[in-house]
Amino acid sequence: MKKFLVPLFLFIFVSLFYGIAHSSQLTGVLYYSEGGRGGGTVHVYGEGKLLKLHFSREHLTEVGFDDNEGYSYGAIWTVNYHWDQDRGYIMDKAVFTGNFNSAVSSADKLIRTHYGELAQGNYQDAYYNLSPQWRKEQSYNSFVQGIKKMTFSKYADAAPTYSLKIIGHNSKEVLVLMDTTFFIEGKTAYFRFSVIKIDQNWYIDKVDAITYKDWSES
């Protein structure tokens, strides 16, 4: 019987070491979230790297998500994850710290508010979401003439989280991608927004068309 003690001890030690060595933790900002009851994908940026994490509800532990606030972009999460050879990075645990990155949170809310105002016909408020420099280049009348050619979804300000995707930020600028499906009726296209901070206010400074490949690979 004694001859089995050493191999058993080694097996337990190696198993524990393997689990510890392949389990990691990161605290970062929520950039993207897509999923349902079964599972999905989140992007968390922290410590100079972007993690694209897959998860299943069945095997995910969530802490601090008593309401939906923690699922908003800009929320700061601490995640535990491991690498799976077939599926990539797998998120095992997500803890909402109760804190937000104000830049990311502000940019996300601005774009949603902007399209909600367009849908409601609040063109003047929407116009003043543009940066002062952009307003110098585009009069209010030309702005209105352009947007009246489009029909905006009445649910634009309540578009799902995954309709937008954050791809970078600092204290003065946030880069945001959009899938227009949820904002503009009858149109599926993809855009990249530059949202900037001037004094204490955030503005949409630039919008560029991008490809589906740009969207899907970001």
C-alpha positions in Angstrom: 0.0 0.0 0.0 2.8 2.4 0.9 4.3 2.2 -2.6 1.2 4.1 -3.9 1.6 7.1 -1.5 4.3 8.9 -3.4 2.7 8.6 -6.9 -0.6 9.8 -5.4 1.0 12.7 -3.7 2.8 13.7 -7.0 -0.5 13.4 -8.9 -2.3 15.8 -6.4 0.7 18.2 -6.4 0.9 18.3 -10.2 -2.8 18.7 -10.6 -2.9 21.6 -8.2 0.2 23.2 -9.8 -1.3 22.8 -13.2 -4.5 24.5 -12.2 -2.7 27.4 -10.5 -0.3 27.8 -13.4 -3.0 28.0 -15.9 -5.4 30.2 -14.0 -5.0 34.0 -14.3 -6.6 37.1 -13.0 -7.0 40.6 -14.5 -8.7 43.8 -13.5 -9.9 45.9 -16.4 -12.6 47.8 -18.3 -15.5 46.2 -20.0 -15.2 47.0 -23.7 -17.7 44.6 -25.3 -20.4 42.1 -24.1 -22.5 39.7 -26.1 -24.4 36.7 -25.0 -27.6 35.2 -23.7 -28.6 32.7 -21.0 -26.3 30.0 -22.4 -23.1 32.0 -22.7 -21.3 34.5 -24.9 -18.2 36.7 -25.2 -16.8 39.7 -23.4 -13.8 41.9 -24.0 -12.0 43.3 -21.0 -9.1 45.7 -21.4 -6.5 46.0 -18.6 -2.8 46.0 -17.8 -2.1 47.0 -21.4 -3.9 44.1 -23.1 -7.3 43.2 -24.5 -8.7 39.9 -23.4 -11.5 38.3 -25.5 -13.1 35.9 -23.1 -15.7 33.2 -23.8 -18.0 32.0 -21.1 -20.9 29.7 -20.4 -23.5 30.7 -17.7 -23.4 27.2 -16.3 -19.7 27.4 -15.4 -19.4 31.2 -14.7 -19.4 32.7 -11.2 -20.6 36.3 -11.1 -20.3 38.6 -8.1 -21.7 42.1 -7.8 -24.2 42.0 -10.6 -27.4 42.4 -8.5 -28.6 44.8 -11.1 -27.7 45.4 -14.7 -25.4 48.4 -14.0 -22.3 46.2 -13.9 -22.9 45.1 -17.5 -22.6 48.6 -18.9 -19.5 49.5 -20.9 -16.9 51.2 -18.8 -17.6 48.9 -15.8 -14.5 47.7 -14.1 -14.3 44.0 -13.7 -11.9 41.6 -12.0 -11.9 38.4 -14.1 -10.4 34.9 -13.5 -9.8 33.0 -16.6 -7.9 30.1 -18.2 -6.7 29.1 -21.6 -8.4 26.3 -23.5 -6.7 25.0 -26.6 -9.9 24.6 -28.6 -12.0 27.6 -27.4 -9.4 30.2 -26.4 -9.6 32.2 -23.2 -12.4 31.1 -20.9 -13.8 33.3 -18.2 -14.4 31.4 -14.9 -15.4 34.3 -12.6 -16.4 37.9 -13.1 -16.5 40.4 -10.3 -18.0 43.9 -10.8 -16.0 46.2 -8.6 -18.7 48.8 -8.4 -16.4 51.3 -10.3 -16.4 52.7 -13.8 -13.9 54.1 -16.2 -15.6 57.5 -16.7 -14.2 58.0 -20.3 -15.5 54.7 -21.7 -18.8 55.0 -19.8 -19.4 58.6 -21.1 -18.6 57.8 -24.7 -20.9 54.8 -24.7 -23.8 56.8 -23.2 -23.2 59.7 -25.5 -23.5 57.7 -28.7 -26.7 55.9 -27.4 -28.2 59.3 -26.4 -27.3 60.9 -29.7 -29.1 58.3 -31.7 -32.1 58.4 -29.3 -32.3 62.1 -29.9 -32.2 61.6 -33.6 -35.0 59.0 -33.4 -37.1 61.5 -31.4 -36.5 64.3 -33.8 -34.5 66.3 -31.2 -32.1 67.5 -34.0 -30.7 70.5 -32.1 -29.7 68.5 -29.1 -28.2 65.9 -31.5 -26.3 68.6 -33.4 -24.7 69.8 -30.2 -23.4 66.3 -29.5 -20.9 67.1 -32.3 -17.6 68.6 -31.4 -17.2 72.4 -31.8 -14.8 71.9 -34.7 -17.2 69.6 -36.5 -20.0 72.1 -36.1 -17.8 74.7 -37.7 -17.5 72.4 -40.7 -21.2 71.5 -40.9 -24.0 73.9 -40.4 -27.1 72.9 -38.4 -29.2 73.1 -41.6 -26.9 70.8 -43.6 -26.8 68.4 -40.6 -30.6 68.2 -40.5 -30.9 67.8 -44.3 -28.5 64.8 -44.1 -30.1 63.0 -41.2 -33.6 63.5 -42.6 -32.7 61.0 -45.3 -32.5 58.3 -42.7 -35.1 56.6 -40.5 -33.8 56.0 -37.0 -35.0 53.2 -34.8 -37.3 54.4 -32.0 -35.4 51.9 -29.8 -32.0 53.4 -30.6 -31.3 54.6 -27.1 -32.1 51.1 -25.8 -30.0 49.2 -28.4 -28.4 46.1 -27.0 -25.0 46.3 -25.5 -23.4 44.4 -28.4 -24.5 47.0 -30.9 -21.4 49.0 -29.9 -17.8 47.9 -29.3 -15.1 49.9 -27.6 -11.7 49.4 -29.2 -9.5 51.9 -27.3 -9.5 54.8 -24.8 -7.5 57.3 -22.8 -8.7 60.2 -20.6 -9.4 62.4 -23.6 -10.6 60.1 -26.4 -12.5 56.9 -26.8 -12.8 54.9 -30.0 -16.1 53.1 -30.5 -17.4 50.8 -33.3 -21.1 50.6 -34.2 -23.3 48.0 -35.9 -26.0 50.3 -37.3 -28.6 47.5 -37.5 -30.0 48.6 -34.1 -29.9 52.4 -34.8 -30.9 53.0 -38.4 -33.8 51.2 -39.9 -33.2 49.2 -43.1 -29.4 49.8 -42.9 -26.7 47.4 -41.9 -23.3 49.1 -41.9 -20.4 49.7 -39.6 -18.9 52.9 -38.3 -15.9 54.0 -36.1 -16.5 56.9 -33.8 -13.9 59.2 -32.2 -15.4 60.6 -29.0 -13.4 63.4 -27.4 -13.4 65.3 -24.2 -13.2 69.1 -24.3 -13.1 70.8 -20.9 -15.6 68.6 -19.0 -17.8 67.6 -21.9 -17.7 64.7 -24.4 -18.4 65.2 -28.1 -18.6 63.1 -31.2 -15.6 64.4 -33.2 -15.4 62.0 -36.2 -17.3 59.1 -37.8 -15.8 56.8 -40.5 -17.3 53.9 -42.4 -15.6 50.6 -41.7 -16.0 47.1 -43.1 -17.7 44.1 -41.4 -14.2 42.6 -41.2 -13.0 45.6 -39.2 -15.9 45.1 -36.9 -15.6 41.4 -36.4 -11.8 41.3 -35.9 -11.7 44.2 -33.4 
